[in-house]
C-alpha cells in the first residue's frame, strides 16, 4: 500500500523538478529576452521624445499664429467700426477672453458704451419670480416695464429691460432713455448681483456683442441653455447682435442660434472667440453686421460658413 510518506516524497520531487526547470530556463533565456526588452524600451523612449518635440513645435506654431493675428489686427480692421457705439454683454465663463474681444472692437474703432457682465444668478431657474419682481422695481420713466414682455419668464423680461436701457430706441419719435434712468436700471440689477457693470456704462448703443462661454453642465443645464437663447432673442430685436465665444459642448448658445431658422438670419456668430484669430474675426463680423447689415456664421464649429467674413468689395 502506498503510504502518506510516499505522497510527500513524490510531490517534493515534482516541485523540485519544476524549480530546477525554471532556474535553468531563466538562465538560458535571460540574456536574449532582457536584451530584446531593453531594445524595445530604448526605441519607445526615443519615439516618446520625438512626439514631445512635435507637440512643443505645434504649440509654438499655434502661439506664433495667435501673435500674428494680434499684430495684423490693426491693418485688417482698419477703423471699420469707427464712430459706432456698441454694448457688450459678457456671459458666465468668459473672464479669460471677454476683454480681449473688447480690445479688438476698440482697435476697429468702436466705442464701447457699456460692458455688462451677466452673473450665473441671472439664469438660475429657481429665482425667476425674484427676477420678475426686480424688473418691476427697476422700471424708470424712460425705461418703463410696460415696454417689455410681461409673463412668468424672468430672463425674458429682464433681458428686454436691459436691452431697452442699453440700446438706442427704434424710430425717430421715441424718447431715448435718460442717463439717470439707465444708471438706475443697471444699479438695480447690480445691487442684487444679477450683473456687474463698469462705472462708465451708458445707453445709446446701436448694436450688441454678446460674449458666451462653455455651456452649463449642472442639473439645470437645459433650462439655462434655453435662457441664453431667450436673452439673445430679446437683445437682437430691432438691433444688430453678434454672439461670439465658444461653440462647442451640448447646449452652447452659438449652436442654438445656428440651428434656429429665424435667429440665424439676424444674428452673427463666431465660435472661436477665445483665441486671437476668433477675436479678430469677431470685430470683422461685427463690422459686417453693423455697417453692411449682413449676418454671417464664422469659425471652426459646425454651421460656420468660413473662418472670417469675406473682404468687402
Helices and strands as residue ranges (DSSP letters): H 4-77, E 85-90, H 98-107, E 111-118, G 120-123, G 125-127, H 128-137, G 145-147, H 154-166, H 179-191, E 195-197, E 207-212, H 221-236, E 240-245, H 253-258, G 263-265, E 267-270, H 276-290, E 297-298
